[in-house]
Amino acid sequence: MQRSSLFLAAILLLGASAPATLAAAQPPAHAPRAAKGVGVVTEIDAKEGTVTLKHEPIPALGWPSMTMPFRVTPPALLAGLKVGEKIAFDTNEGNGLPEITAIRKAGR
C-alpha cells in the first residue's frame, strides 16, 4: 500500500513540473526581423489582403529566391498593383505570413 502511495506521489510531482519544463524548452520570442526586397507580383488577393511575389534573395532574413505569399499592411498598399509588375518592398517576418509594410516601383 505504501508503495502505491509513493508511486502516485512521484507521478503527481512529475506532472506538476511538466509545464515548467515545457516552457523552458520553447525558444524565446523575438521581435520580427525587417528587410527590403525586390520581386515580381504573381498574384493579388485583395479580399485576403495578400500578394504573392517571386522575389530575389533577401539576405537580411536568410531567404533565397522563391515565390511566396505576403500579408500586406495596410491592405490599401495593394491598390494599383498589377500581376507581372516588378516592385521593391519593405517586409518583416510577421506572425504567420511574412508582412509587407511598404511598396515602391522597382528601381526608384
VMD Tcl script that draws the C-alpha trace (Angstrom):
set ca {
  {0.00 0.00 0.00}
  {2.78 2.41 0.90}
  {4.48 1.63 -2.40}
  {1.35 2.70 -4.33}
  {1.24 5.97 -2.42}
  {4.88 6.70 -3.24}
  {4.27 5.89 -6.89}
  {1.23 8.17 -7.01}
  {3.17 11.00 -5.30}
  {6.00 10.63 -7.84}
  {3.55 10.85 -10.75}
  {1.90 13.94 -9.28}
  {5.26 15.58 -8.66}
  {6.45 14.92 -12.21}
  {3.16 16.16 -13.64}
  {3.42 19.39 -11.68}
  {6.88 20.12 -13.04}
  {5.99 19.31 -16.68}
  {4.61 22.79 -17.59}
  {7.78 24.47 -16.30}
  {9.92 22.03 -18.27}
  {7.91 22.61 -21.46}
  {8.11 26.39 -21.05}
  {11.87 26.22 -20.62}
  {12.21 24.13 -23.80}
  {10.44 26.68 -26.03}
  {12.61 29.17 -27.91}
  {12.49 32.77 -26.69}
  {10.18 35.16 -28.53}
  {11.95 37.80 -30.59}
  {10.97 40.89 -32.49}
  {10.32 40.23 -36.19}
  {13.37 40.99 -38.34}
  {12.82 43.65 -41.02}
  {14.34 43.77 -44.51}
  {13.96 45.17 -48.01}
  {13.29 43.05 -51.07}
  {12.59 43.15 -54.80}
  {10.15 40.88 -56.59}
  {7.56 40.38 -59.30}
  {3.85 40.23 -58.43}
  {2.41 36.83 -59.39}
  {-0.96 37.02 -57.59}
  {-3.05 39.60 -55.73}
  {-5.83 38.69 -53.27}
  {-7.37 42.00 -52.20}
  {-10.08 40.21 -50.21}
  {-7.47 38.46 -48.02}
  {-5.04 41.40 -48.09}
  {-2.21 39.31 -49.55}
  {0.14 39.42 -52.51}
  {2.27 36.58 -53.87}
  {5.71 37.59 -55.07}
  {8.52 35.84 -56.93}
  {11.26 37.62 -55.02}
  {15.02 37.87 -55.27}
  {17.15 36.65 -52.34}
  {16.65 38.58 -49.10}
  {19.97 38.11 -47.27}
  {18.89 40.03 -44.13}
  {16.31 37.28 -43.48}
  {18.37 34.40 -44.89}
  {15.80 33.80 -47.64}
  {16.79 32.51 -51.09}
  {14.85 33.49 -54.23}
  {11.37 31.99 -54.07}
  {7.70 32.57 -54.76}
  {5.65 33.14 -51.63}
  {2.61 34.98 -50.24}
  {2.86 38.03 -48.01}
  {0.23 39.74 -45.85}
  {0.07 43.45 -46.81}
  {-0.39 46.00 -44.01}
  {-2.20 48.24 -44.65}
  {-4.16 46.43 -47.41}
  {-4.54 49.77 -49.23}
  {-0.95 49.20 -50.45}
  {-2.41 46.66 -52.90}
  {-4.25 49.41 -54.81}
  {-2.76 49.87 -58.25}
  {-0.60 46.74 -58.16}
  {-0.68 44.55 -61.26}
  {0.35 40.94 -61.84}
  {3.71 40.93 -63.63}
  {4.82 44.25 -62.09}
  {8.29 44.42 -60.51}
  {8.27 46.08 -57.09}
  {10.59 46.92 -54.22}
  {9.15 46.31 -50.76}
  {9.79 46.52 -47.04}
  {8.98 43.34 -45.15}
  {9.24 41.69 -41.77}
  {8.81 38.13 -40.66}
  {5.39 38.89 -39.16}
  {3.40 36.33 -37.22}
  {2.36 33.58 -39.57}
  {2.74 35.05 -43.05}
  {5.55 37.49 -43.66}
  {4.26 41.05 -43.84}
  {4.85 43.82 -46.38}
  {4.70 47.30 -44.87}
  {5.75 49.44 -47.87}
  {5.72 49.02 -51.67}
  {7.58 51.04 -54.31}
  {8.04 50.66 -58.04}
  {11.32 48.77 -58.52}
  {14.24 50.97 -59.48}
  {13.05 54.02 -57.51}
}
mol new
graphics top color blue
foreach p $ca { graphics top sphere $p radius 0.5 }
foreach p [lrange $ca 0 end-1] q [lrange $ca 1 end] { graphics top cylinder $p $q radius 0.2 }
display resetview
